[in-house]
Amino acid sequence: MSKLNLVAMSYDKSAILNALQRTGATEVKLHYEAENTVPLSADCEQLRAYLGSLEAVLSCLSREAEAYNKANKIKTDALADGFEVAYNEFIAASGFKAEADALAERVNALADDRREATVRLAKLKKTAQTARLYSALEHPFDYYCNTTHTRVRVGSVPLNSADALAEEGAEEGGQELFCASVIASDGERALVVAAYHRSVASAAEEILQKYNFTACPFAGDTRTGAQLNAELEGEISALEERIAKAGAEIYGLNDRIRPLKIYCDYLGFEIEKCELSEKMRATQTTFLLEAYVPEHEAEAVRAALDGVTGSIYYEFSEPAKDEIPPTLYKNNAVVKNFEAVTNMYSPANSREFDPNAVMAVFYSIFLGFIMADIGYGLIMLIGGGAIWLKTRARPTGLTRLAGVFAMGGICTILWGVLFNSFFGTGILPFTVMPSLRGEDSMWSLMGINVPAVLIISMLVGIVQLAAGYACRAVQYWRRGRVWDGIWEGMTWALFCAGVFLAVIGLTEQFHASICTMIGGIIAAVGLGLAVLTAGRHEKLFGKFTKGFGAAYGVINFASDILSYARLYGLLLSGAVIAQIVSDYSIQFITGGNPLLIVLGIIIMLVGHAFNLAMGLLGAYIHDARLQYVEFYGRFFEGEGELFTPLGSRRRYINLLLK
C-alpha cells in the first residue's frame, strides 16, 4: 500500500475526487495538522435529508411496483438492485435534480391523496357496517321522534337479548306504558324500536340498559336507512376508485425507478465527498489530501489525476513504519469467500501475513470431516455452487457463505467416500476409514482403547497446529526477523511433527512402533530448542522465566489438541442421525404398505433436511472456533481495517468504473 499526498486548487476538489473515485483505488485518510492550514468543514445534513426524502419516494415506487407484479403474477428482475451503470451515466445523474424533484412532488401528492382517502374509507366502512342494520327501517330516521307524552328510542341490542327485551316490553305494555319491537337483525345485533310513556322514562331506560341497548347514531337524519346505505356504498366505491387510481398513477411512474436509484447513489457519493472534507486541510486557495493507494494501482491514479488539471502537485511514498494502512486482500475467487470467515473475527492488518489461503484449506477439510457424507456433500456443492455462481457478480454475505459451503461440499464428498456414507448408508464396496460404531471403531493408544476417529481428529489437529507455527515463522520472515521465525515458529512446528509421529507410533493399529522413538526424539529436540531460545532477548532472570514458560506451554498444547475432539463429536452425532433416518425410512418404504411408503419418504426428506441444516450450523460455528482459537492463536494479530475506496458505498447500482 502506498500513500498519496496531494495539493491542488480548491475549485478543483470535486473534479479530483470524482477522478479518484473512478479509479476505485483510493481511500482518503485523516490529514496531519500541516503548518499554515486549517481543517475543512462542511454541513452535510441538508444533503442527507434530501437523499432521505428521495429514498422514501423510491421506496413508495418500489412497493407499488412489487405489489402490482405480485398481484398480476409478473416475474421480473427490473426492480432488482445491483444493475450495471456506466461511469458516464453515473456522473450525468447530477443533472437529474429537477426531474427528481418533480417526480418526488408528484409521488408524494399521490401518496398523500391515497393516504387521506384510505383513512376516510376506513371510517366510512365502519359507518356503513353500522348503517346496514338500519336499512330495514321504512321511514326516515327523523320520523322516530318524541311526542308530548311519549318517548321513542331506535337502536340495537345483542341478538340473544332481543326476545327477552320484547317480552319485557310486552309485560310493561299491558299498562300501555312501555313497548319494544324487533324490526330486523344482522346475525349479531337486532334492530329495536322502543316507545314508552314519559312517566316511566327512568324505569324504561333501566330496562334498555339492562339489555345493552345502543342508540341509533343517525337519529334526526332525514334519509331512510336504505337511502343512507346507498349513499355510503356510493362514497365507498368512489374512494376505492380514487385509491386505485392513485396507485395506478404511482405504478405508472415505475420507469423512473432506475434513474432515481442512480441519482440516489450519486447523492450518496456527494455526501461521502462532503464528509471527507473533515479529513482534509486547506489554505486560502488550496486543499490538501492524504490517501492510501494499492501499489499496483499507483499508475492508474497518477493517470487519472493528470487528466483533471495541471494545477496540482502530488507524490507517492511509503507509509511510515508506525502506520497501519488499510487491509486489501489479494486472493483468488475461491479464497475470497473465506475472507468473510476471518473478517468475522478480525480483518488481518496490512503488516501481517494473510492467512486466508491456508485457513481456507483447513476450514474446508474440517467442514468436510464433520459432515462426511456423499449425499450431503452433493447438496452442499450443487446448492452452494449455484447460489455462488448466480450472485458472484454482486457478492453478498450469502454469496460468500454459499461459496464456503460449496468448497466444503467437495471435501464432504471425499470424506464421505472414505467413510463409505451416502445419507447414512454404505453404498461402496470398501471403507477406508474405521467405522464410527462397531468392533473396529476402537484403537489402542498406549494400551487404552480410544475411538479411532477421535485419534484421527487429534492427528488432523496436530497438523493444523504445526501449520500455525509455520505461519508464525513466515510472519517473522516477512519482517526480516529470520532467527525469530526459526526459534519461535519452526522449532514448535518441529515439536508438532514429533508429537504427530509419536501418536502414530503409540497407536497399535498403525503398526509403526518405530515412530514412537523417532517422534519422541524430534519432539524433544523441538521443545528443547524452544525452551533454550525463548529468553534470548531477555536478561538473566528473564531467560529462566521465559524458558520455563515455554516448557509450561506444553500443557496448553495438549489442551489445544483435545479441542479437536469436537470434530469427532460433531461427525458422530450427524452420522448417527443420518443412519437412523435412513434405516427407518428404508424399512417403511420397502414395507409394501402405501401409507408407510409415503411416511418413509416424508421421514427421509424431513429427517435429512433437518440433519443437514443442524450439521451445517454446528460445523460452521465449531470449525470457525478452531480457526480463531487454535490456528490463529499461533500467529494472527488482526485489528486491521478493510480497504474502502472512495465512492464504493453504493446501495442500488453496480458502477462500471473502467
Legacy VTK file of the C-alpha trace (Angstrom):
# vtk DataFile Version 3.0
C-alpha trace
ASCII
DATASET POLYDATA
POINTS 658 float
0.000 0.000 0.000
1.356 3.434 -0.993
0.464 6.798 0.486
-0.697 9.636 -1.752
-0.023 13.252 -0.715
-1.804 15.832 -2.848
-2.155 19.623 -3.019
-4.494 21.270 -5.540
-6.651 24.335 -6.056
-9.839 24.349 -4.010
-12.061 24.823 -7.056
-10.722 21.528 -8.468
-11.579 19.496 -5.363
-14.808 17.963 -6.641
-13.330 17.038 -10.036
-10.284 15.466 -8.379
-12.427 13.409 -6.019
-14.521 12.255 -8.995
-11.354 11.157 -10.775
-10.124 9.300 -7.694
-13.474 7.585 -7.354
-13.319 6.340 -10.921
-10.037 4.559 -10.211
-11.701 2.594 -7.387
-8.302 2.558 -5.729
-8.133 5.449 -3.255
-9.089 5.610 0.407
-8.823 9.106 1.847
-7.257 9.268 5.306
-7.174 11.915 8.004
-4.589 14.535 7.073
-1.959 15.501 9.610
-2.074 19.043 11.004
0.128 20.756 8.423
1.524 24.186 9.207
-0.447 27.209 7.923
-3.502 25.081 7.142
-6.928 24.746 8.700
-9.288 21.779 8.760
-12.031 21.798 6.153
-15.593 21.594 7.358
-18.855 21.002 5.588
-22.503 20.749 6.595
-23.883 17.561 5.057
-27.173 17.429 6.953
-29.227 19.168 4.275
-27.914 16.792 1.617
-28.598 13.776 3.851
-32.170 14.967 4.451
-32.685 15.450 0.722
-31.399 11.956 -0.018
-33.673 10.567 2.698
-36.724 12.203 1.098
-35.870 10.764 -2.316
-35.296 7.297 -0.877
-38.767 7.497 0.685
-40.154 8.238 -2.789
-38.110 5.375 -4.227
-39.451 3.037 -1.552
-43.030 4.062 -2.401
-42.483 3.454 -6.129
-40.808 0.095 -5.499
-43.541 -1.105 -3.128
-46.253 -0.208 -5.627
-44.450 -1.948 -8.481
-43.764 -5.066 -6.409
-47.385 -5.228 -5.230
-48.661 -4.879 -8.799
-46.279 -7.543 -10.102
-47.233 -9.902 -7.299
-50.959 -9.365 -7.808
-50.630 -9.964 -11.541
-48.064 -12.779 -11.160
-45.437 -10.893 -13.139
-41.879 -12.151 -12.650
-39.222 -9.585 -13.451
-35.755 -8.571 -12.308
-36.290 -4.992 -13.447
-36.652 -3.786 -9.846
-33.645 -5.692 -8.525
-30.668 -3.777 -7.193
-27.160 -4.337 -8.493
-27.805 -3.415 -12.126
-24.776 -2.176 -14.048
-24.322 1.524 -14.737
-21.604 3.092 -16.868
-19.497 5.738 -15.148
-20.537 8.493 -17.582
-24.206 7.757 -16.893
-23.499 7.875 -13.157
-21.832 11.280 -13.339
-24.566 12.565 -15.675
-27.057 11.887 -12.865
-26.012 15.259 -11.430
-28.471 16.809 -13.909
-31.395 14.710 -12.687
-32.275 17.001 -9.772
-35.121 18.948 -11.427
-36.734 15.754 -12.687
-36.219 14.046 -9.311
-37.865 16.965 -7.501
-40.840 16.928 -9.877
-41.125 13.161 -9.502
-40.978 13.428 -5.708
-43.650 16.121 -5.706
-45.951 14.018 -7.885
-45.432 10.778 -5.965
-45.856 12.487 -2.599
-49.057 14.184 -3.775
-50.462 10.879 -4.988
-49.376 9.099 -1.824
-50.905 11.813 0.390
-54.157 11.694 -1.581
-54.272 7.917 -1.298
-53.455 8.059 2.397
-56.230 10.587 3.035
-58.689 8.506 1.010
-57.641 5.340 2.836
-58.299 6.934 6.231
-61.659 8.257 5.035
-62.520 4.839 3.567
-61.811 3.060 6.832
-64.152 5.422 8.678
-66.863 5.077 6.047
-66.678 1.286 6.096
-67.101 1.327 9.830
-70.095 3.661 9.487
-71.576 1.545 6.682
-71.229 -1.589 8.783
-73.341 0.087 11.466
-75.808 1.548 8.966
-76.622 -1.767 7.271
-78.727 -2.836 10.244
-80.896 0.281 9.890
-81.685 -0.264 6.204
-84.807 -2.197 7.332
-86.450 0.996 8.650
-89.307 2.051 6.350
-89.367 5.670 7.446
-86.667 8.352 7.670
-84.733 8.494 10.899
-86.366 11.780 11.954
-89.782 10.044 11.776
-88.941 8.278 15.034
-89.214 11.278 17.333
-90.709 12.066 20.728
-94.249 13.347 21.253
-95.767 15.295 24.123
-96.340 12.216 26.273
-94.219 9.524 24.570
-90.551 8.872 24.171
-89.287 6.872 21.134
-85.871 5.153 21.010
-84.345 3.480 17.957
-81.212 1.372 18.381
-79.780 -2.121 18.631
-79.237 -4.829 21.215
-77.317 -8.111 21.054
-79.346 -10.658 19.093
-79.528 -13.068 22.033
-81.149 -10.315 24.163
-83.760 -9.152 21.643
-86.516 -11.631 22.501
-86.149 -11.033 26.227
-86.385 -7.283 25.712
-89.507 -7.677 23.573
-91.149 -9.898 26.182
-90.348 -7.499 28.985
-91.733 -4.683 26.880
-94.935 -6.653 26.356
-95.367 -7.100 30.095
-94.954 -3.420 30.688
-97.067 -2.691 27.639
-100.032 -4.246 29.341
-100.236 -0.978 31.234
-99.678 0.906 27.969
-96.505 2.418 29.398
-93.667 0.601 27.514
-93.264 -1.493 24.354
-90.303 -2.757 22.297
-90.411 -4.264 18.793
-87.636 -6.181 16.971
-87.526 -4.982 13.334
-84.551 -6.890 11.852
-81.164 -8.428 12.646
-77.772 -8.882 11.005
-76.770 -12.089 12.767
-75.098 -10.334 15.667
-77.354 -7.450 16.691
-81.081 -6.813 16.452
-82.737 -3.549 15.366
-85.192 -2.433 18.043
-87.769 0.373 18.214
-88.887 1.113 21.768
-91.593 3.506 22.956
-92.602 4.372 26.484
-94.638 6.921 28.424
-92.624 9.758 29.776
-93.839 8.974 33.294
-91.838 5.711 33.274
-88.785 7.125 31.457
-86.384 6.236 34.238
-87.612 2.649 34.544
-87.683 2.208 30.757
-84.115 3.417 30.382
-83.012 0.949 33.040
-84.645 -1.861 31.083
-82.888 -0.766 27.873
-79.511 -0.578 29.568
-80.134 -3.960 31.145
-80.173 -5.449 27.637
-77.142 -3.417 26.398
-79.175 -1.098 24.205
-77.118 1.093 21.824
-78.863 4.198 20.491
-79.002 4.773 16.728
-76.172 7.136 15.682
-78.256 8.501 12.781
-81.167 9.881 14.838
-82.681 13.000 13.272
-81.418 12.231 9.746
-83.972 12.996 7.027
-82.963 9.923 4.976
-84.248 6.420 5.310
-81.897 3.629 6.264
-81.876 2.307 2.694
-81.045 5.751 1.303
-78.238 6.182 3.828
-76.769 2.789 2.954
-76.931 3.512 -0.764
-75.121 6.833 -0.307
-72.460 5.267 1.913
-71.846 2.448 -0.574
-71.522 5.051 -3.327
-68.968 7.028 -1.319
-67.050 3.827 -0.543
-66.937 2.892 -4.223
-65.750 6.381 -5.145
-62.999 6.267 -2.532
-61.907 2.804 -3.639
-61.686 4.057 -7.224
-59.743 7.094 -6.023
-57.292 4.876 -4.123
-56.905 2.503 -7.071
-56.369 5.407 -9.461
-53.668 6.903 -7.222
-51.951 3.513 -7.000
-52.137 3.074 -10.771
-50.630 6.512 -11.322
-47.800 5.712 -8.898
-47.225 2.393 -10.658
-47.218 4.239 -13.983
-44.086 6.036 -12.792
-42.153 2.785 -12.251
-39.989 3.518 -15.296
-38.384 6.283 -13.180
-37.157 3.794 -10.569
-33.899 3.053 -12.396
-32.783 6.690 -12.908
-33.912 7.530 -9.373
-31.748 4.727 -7.942
-28.784 6.001 -9.930
-29.407 9.524 -8.655
-29.722 8.330 -5.046
-26.371 6.549 -5.266
-24.902 9.642 -6.885
-26.164 11.737 -3.964
-24.626 9.163 -1.618
-21.296 9.795 -3.329
-21.763 13.554 -2.972
-22.434 13.049 0.749
-19.306 10.926 1.006
-17.273 13.698 -0.618
-18.842 16.190 1.759
-17.943 14.031 4.772
-14.375 13.607 3.516
-13.860 17.345 3.858
-13.418 16.756 7.584
-10.323 14.655 6.810
-8.663 17.317 4.641
-6.757 20.517 5.325
-6.887 23.807 3.425
-5.211 27.136 2.856
-6.951 30.179 1.421
-6.790 28.814 -2.130
-5.764 25.161 -1.940
-6.744 21.912 -0.264
-4.517 19.094 0.999
-5.393 15.428 0.816
-3.768 12.215 2.008
-4.904 8.797 0.846
-3.886 5.165 0.647
-3.470 3.606 -2.794
-2.605 -0.029 -3.597
0.866 -0.116 -5.112
-0.295 -1.805 -8.305
-2.887 0.967 -8.819
-0.493 3.888 -8.408
-0.049 4.425 -12.144
-3.805 4.379 -12.744
-4.280 7.001 -10.024
-1.453 9.066 -11.464
-3.054 8.994 -14.930
-6.445 9.955 -13.502
-5.033 12.941 -11.617
-3.013 14.176 -14.582
-6.172 14.173 -16.671
-8.040 16.553 -14.364
-5.922 19.674 -14.069
-2.403 20.987 -14.355
-2.728 22.963 -11.113
-1.883 20.051 -8.886
1.063 18.561 -7.020
1.135 15.017 -5.701
3.594 12.327 -4.702
3.536 8.693 -3.657
5.509 7.479 -0.673
5.814 4.512 1.659
3.635 4.650 4.797
5.588 5.330 7.980
6.624 2.277 9.996
4.236 3.173 12.794
1.303 3.488 10.365
-1.096 0.628 9.779
-2.590 1.121 6.298
-5.965 -0.455 5.483
-6.045 -4.113 4.514
-6.537 -5.156 0.899
-6.598 -8.919 0.430
-5.229 -10.375 -2.796
-6.848 -13.769 -3.143
-8.462 -15.761 -5.927
-12.230 -16.092 -6.309
-12.378 -19.243 -4.167
-10.342 -17.961 -1.225
-12.222 -14.634 -1.263
-15.253 -16.478 0.108
-13.264 -17.456 3.198
-12.195 -13.862 3.864
-15.638 -13.364 5.411
-14.802 -16.050 7.999
-11.617 -14.227 9.015
-13.327 -10.831 8.999
-15.949 -12.044 11.486
-13.061 -12.469 13.910
-10.974 -9.513 12.769
-9.512 -8.477 9.420
-5.783 -9.108 9.173
-3.755 -5.933 9.442
-1.806 -4.918 6.366
1.556 -5.531 8.068
0.982 -9.232 8.652
0.744 -12.463 6.721
-2.621 -13.050 5.000
-3.845 -16.342 6.489
-6.939 -16.819 4.341
-5.487 -19.232 1.778
-4.105 -21.563 4.467
-7.198 -21.219 6.630
-9.474 -21.969 3.656
-7.812 -25.351 3.182
-8.208 -26.379 6.822
-11.699 -24.916 7.104
-12.871 -26.935 4.093
-11.199 -30.115 5.353
-12.742 -29.774 8.816
-16.167 -28.901 7.387
-15.993 -31.974 5.181
-14.810 -34.133 8.077
-17.745 -33.071 10.264
-20.357 -33.699 7.537
-18.548 -36.702 5.917
-21.372 -37.903 3.676
-21.508 -38.161 -0.098
-25.188 -37.178 -0.280
-24.818 -34.161 1.988
-21.684 -33.142 0.095
-23.506 -33.201 -3.229
-26.268 -30.980 -1.830
-23.702 -28.558 -0.425
-21.721 -28.480 -3.666
-24.694 -28.112 -6.009
-26.750 -25.768 -3.823
-23.873 -23.604 -2.632
-22.256 -23.571 -6.068
-25.497 -22.499 -7.760
-26.030 -19.589 -5.356
-22.396 -18.531 -5.667
-22.424 -18.615 -9.483
-25.707 -16.700 -9.647
-24.745 -13.888 -7.265
-20.960 -13.604 -7.587
-21.228 -10.535 -9.854
-22.500 -8.564 -6.850
-21.436 -10.690 -3.888
-23.248 -10.540 -0.565
-22.765 -12.340 2.717
-24.976 -15.145 1.404
-22.794 -15.406 -1.697
-19.656 -15.862 0.384
-21.339 -18.374 2.693
-22.568 -20.364 -0.316
-19.024 -20.421 -1.705
-17.674 -21.717 1.611
-20.281 -24.473 1.722
-19.605 -25.397 -1.915
-15.904 -25.910 -1.207
-16.788 -27.728 1.993
-19.110 -29.896 -0.114
-16.174 -31.149 -2.170
-14.330 -32.182 0.988
-17.549 -33.644 2.400
-17.843 -35.901 -0.651
-14.206 -37.021 -0.281
-14.599 -37.784 3.424
-17.925 -39.463 2.642
-16.141 -41.794 0.231
-13.516 -42.591 2.875
-16.218 -43.301 5.477
-18.480 -45.014 2.898
-21.549 -42.944 3.783
-24.376 -41.882 1.464
-27.164 -40.352 3.527
-26.016 -42.540 6.410
-25.874 -45.824 4.476
-22.911 -47.651 2.944
-23.085 -47.976 -0.829
-19.436 -48.572 -1.717
-17.758 -51.976 -1.650
-14.941 -50.613 0.514
-14.385 -48.452 3.592
-11.034 -46.744 4.083
-11.695 -45.136 7.464
-12.613 -47.072 10.630
-16.297 -47.233 11.470
-17.844 -44.832 13.954
-19.583 -47.666 15.787
-18.811 -51.342 15.914
-15.939 -53.680 16.678
-13.363 -51.832 14.564
-14.308 -48.391 15.915
-11.763 -48.564 18.774
-7.977 -48.291 18.527
-5.391 -48.981 21.204
-3.398 -45.891 22.198
-0.727 -46.803 24.759
-2.830 -49.848 25.668
-6.004 -47.799 26.182
-8.985 -48.302 23.890
-9.855 -44.972 22.286
-12.333 -44.247 19.456
-10.327 -44.487 16.247
-11.881 -41.400 14.657
-11.066 -39.419 17.802
-7.377 -40.249 17.300
-7.642 -39.228 13.645
-9.299 -35.943 14.689
-6.436 -35.133 17.016
-3.846 -36.042 14.365
-5.547 -33.644 11.956
-5.466 -31.022 14.718
-1.722 -31.515 15.256
-1.179 -30.896 11.552
-3.066 -27.589 11.769
-1.156 -26.521 14.876
2.092 -27.222 13.029
0.830 -25.126 10.122
0.011 -22.331 12.578
3.582 -22.305 13.890
4.874 -22.334 10.305
2.688 -19.276 9.602
4.243 -17.620 12.657
7.662 -18.225 11.132
6.524 -16.717 7.836
5.199 -13.717 9.767
8.639 -13.075 11.240
10.492 -13.743 7.993
8.365 -11.213 6.105
9.623 -8.629 8.587
13.242 -9.674 8.222
13.423 -11.455 11.597
14.827 -14.726 10.321
16.053 -16.200 13.614
12.862 -15.239 15.451
10.940 -17.144 12.804
13.135 -20.195 13.324
13.142 -20.204 17.140
9.518 -19.154 17.737
7.932 -20.778 14.729
9.816 -23.658 13.186
11.019 -25.193 16.454
7.421 -25.533 17.610
6.407 -26.855 14.185
9.186 -29.420 14.639
7.778 -30.282 18.067
4.318 -30.807 16.477
5.817 -33.111 13.869
7.439 -35.152 16.636
4.173 -35.407 18.571
2.371 -36.470 15.395
4.860 -39.296 14.767
4.755 -40.311 18.436
0.968 -40.670 18.368
1.280 -42.771 15.209
3.815 -44.998 16.903
1.820 -45.336 20.116
-1.313 -46.405 18.242
-1.182 -50.167 17.816
-3.272 -50.281 14.627
-0.718 -48.245 12.642
1.931 -50.952 13.232
4.672 -48.310 13.268
6.164 -48.526 16.754
9.466 -47.197 15.407
7.739 -43.832 15.009
7.455 -43.608 18.808
11.198 -43.236 19.224
11.668 -41.061 16.142
8.797 -38.820 17.106
9.976 -38.606 20.706
13.436 -37.502 19.628
12.093 -34.903 17.200
9.633 -33.554 19.779
12.356 -33.404 22.441
14.725 -31.546 20.099
11.994 -29.086 19.096
10.908 -28.473 22.683
14.481 -28.184 23.900
15.345 -25.583 21.272
12.163 -23.667 22.063
12.936 -23.635 25.805
16.586 -22.659 25.342
15.841 -19.821 22.918
12.641 -18.471 24.484
14.503 -15.925 26.616
17.176 -14.932 24.096
16.082 -11.271 24.177
15.825 -11.179 27.994
18.361 -10.712 30.758
19.459 -13.494 33.103
16.316 -13.942 35.212
14.105 -13.284 32.201
15.826 -16.073 30.279
14.863 -18.548 33.002
11.243 -17.427 33.294
10.751 -17.339 29.538
12.231 -20.807 29.185
10.036 -22.127 31.977
7.003 -20.527 30.344
7.832 -22.237 27.050
8.067 -25.629 28.781
4.835 -24.993 30.673
3.183 -24.194 27.331
3.230 -27.916 26.540
0.206 -28.255 28.852
-1.690 -25.707 26.785
-0.553 -27.526 23.671
-2.118 -30.751 24.970
-5.419 -28.999 25.715
-5.393 -27.449 22.239
-5.052 -30.898 20.700
-8.021 -32.092 22.738
-10.061 -29.208 21.307
-10.076 -31.040 18.002
-12.125 -33.793 19.645
-15.124 -31.647 18.716
-14.579 -32.784 15.115
-15.208 -36.360 16.220
-18.228 -35.416 18.352
-19.952 -33.473 15.581
-19.160 -36.145 12.999
-20.526 -38.903 15.249
-23.780 -37.109 16.082
-24.540 -36.250 12.454
-23.627 -39.724 11.176
-25.768 -41.499 13.771
-28.812 -39.333 12.997
-28.323 -39.850 9.250
-28.094 -43.615 9.713
-31.202 -43.776 11.914
-33.240 -41.633 9.487
-32.204 -43.772 6.507
-32.738 -47.098 8.296
-36.277 -46.280 9.423
-37.184 -44.648 6.092
-35.976 -47.638 4.065
-37.894 -50.045 6.309
-41.105 -48.070 5.795
-40.567 -47.639 2.047
-39.835 -51.332 1.475
-42.696 -52.498 3.722
-45.219 -52.543 0.876
-47.917 -50.531 2.677
-48.728 -47.369 0.628
-49.212 -45.255 3.738
-45.892 -46.426 5.176
-44.204 -45.686 1.848
-45.444 -42.087 1.965
-44.438 -41.841 5.626
-40.990 -43.247 4.834
-40.435 -40.682 2.069
-41.504 -37.840 4.386
-39.183 -39.079 7.141
-36.347 -39.387 4.633
-36.764 -35.849 3.290
-37.536 -34.047 6.550
-35.038 -36.007 8.627
-32.098 -35.490 6.316
-33.023 -31.840 5.701
-33.050 -31.240 9.455
-29.804 -33.159 9.999
-28.089 -31.286 7.163
-29.232 -27.892 8.456
-28.209 -28.585 12.051
-24.959 -30.203 10.918
-24.009 -27.200 8.796
-24.849 -24.805 11.624
-22.708 -26.711 14.126
-19.918 -27.291 11.614
-19.817 -23.610 10.619
-19.575 -22.414 14.212
-17.175 -25.008 15.627
-14.992 -25.015 12.533
-14.655 -21.241 12.845
-13.861 -21.625 16.549
-10.948 -23.966 15.742
-9.582 -21.445 13.237
-9.926 -18.471 15.578
-8.557 -20.022 18.764
-6.291 -22.927 17.877
-4.956 -21.835 14.479
-4.968 -18.029 14.600
-3.834 -18.155 18.219
-0.345 -19.167 16.998
0.384 -16.139 14.847
-2.585 -13.928 13.976
-2.515 -10.246 15.041
-5.660 -8.885 13.377
-7.187 -5.492 14.248
-6.976 -4.410 10.625
-9.422 -2.181 8.766
-10.551 -3.249 5.314
-9.613 -1.036 2.379
-12.688 1.015 1.454
-12.039 3.052 -1.687
-13.685 6.391 -2.271
-17.162 6.010 -3.795
-17.543 2.311 -3.062
-20.548 2.749 -0.782
-23.464 2.155 -3.153
-26.872 0.748 -2.281
-28.550 0.192 -5.606
-26.160 0.031 -8.560
-23.049 -1.770 -9.728
-20.885 1.032 -11.091
-18.641 0.165 -14.024
-15.582 2.283 -13.286
-13.490 1.309 -16.287
LINES 1 659
658 0 1 2 3 4 5 6 7 8 9 10 11 12 13 14 15 16 17 18 19 20 21 22 23 24 25 26 27 28 29 30 31 32 33 34 35 36 37 38 39 40 41 42 43 44 45 46 47 48 49 50 51 52 53 54 55 56 57 58 59 60 61 62 63 64 65 66 67 68 69 70 71 72 73 74 75 76 77 78 79 80 81 82 83 84 85 86 87 88 89 90 91 92 93 94 95 96 97 98 99 100 101 102 103 104 105 106 107 108 109 110 111 112 113 114 115 116 117 118 119 120 121 122 123 124 125 126 127 128 129 130 131 132 133 134 135 136 137 138 139 140 141 142 143 144 145 146 147 148 149 150 151 152 153 154 155 156 157 158 159 160 161 162 163 164 165 166 167 168 169 170 171 172 173 174 175 176 177 178 179 180 181 182 183 184 185 186 187 188 189 190 191 192 193 194 195 196 197 198 199 200 201 202 203 204 205 206 207 208 209 210 211 212 213 214 215 216 217 218 219 220 221 222 223 224 225 226 227 228 229 230 231 232 233 234 235 236 237 238 239 240 241 242 243 244 245 246 247 248 249 250 251 252 253 254 255 256 257 258 259 260 261 262 263 264 265 266 267 268 269 270 271 272 273 274 275 276 277 278 279 280 281 282 283 284 285 286 287 288 289 290 291 292 293 294 295 296 297 298 299 300 301 302 303 304 305 306 307 308 309 310 311 312 313 314 315 316 317 318 319 320 321 322 323 324 325 326 327 328 329 330 331 332 333 334 335 336 337 338 339 340 341 342 343 344 345 346 347 348 349 350 351 352 353 354 355 356 357 358 359 360 361 362 363 364 365 366 367 368 369 370 371 372 373 374 375 376 377 378 379 380 381 382 383 384 385 386 387 388 389 390 391 392 393 394 395 396 397 398 399 400 401 402 403 404 405 406 407 408 409 410 411 412 413 414 415 416 417 418 419 420 421 422 423 424 425 426 427 428 429 430 431 432 433 434 435 436 437 438 439 440 441 442 443 444 445 446 447 448 449 450 451 452 453 454 455 456 457 458 459 460 461 462 463 464 465 466 467 468 469 470 471 472 473 474 475 476 477 478 479 480 481 482 483 484 485 486 487 488 489 490 491 492 493 494 495 496 497 498 499 500 501 502 503 504 505 506 507 508 509 510 511 512 513 514 515 516 517 518 519 520 521 522 523 524 525 526 527 528 529 530 531 532 533 534 535 536 537 538 539 540 541 542 543 544 545 546 547 548 549 550 551 552 553 554 555 556 557 558 559 560 561 562 563 564 565 566 567 568 569 570 571 572 573 574 575 576 577 578 579 580 581 582 583 584 585 586 587 588 589 590 591 592 593 594 595 596 597 598 599 600 601 602 603 604 605 606 607 608 609 610 611 612 613 614 615 616 617 618 619 620 621 622 623 624 625 626 627 628 629 630 631 632 633 634 635 636 637 638 639 640 641 642 643 644 645 646 647 648 649 650 651 652 653 654 655 656 657
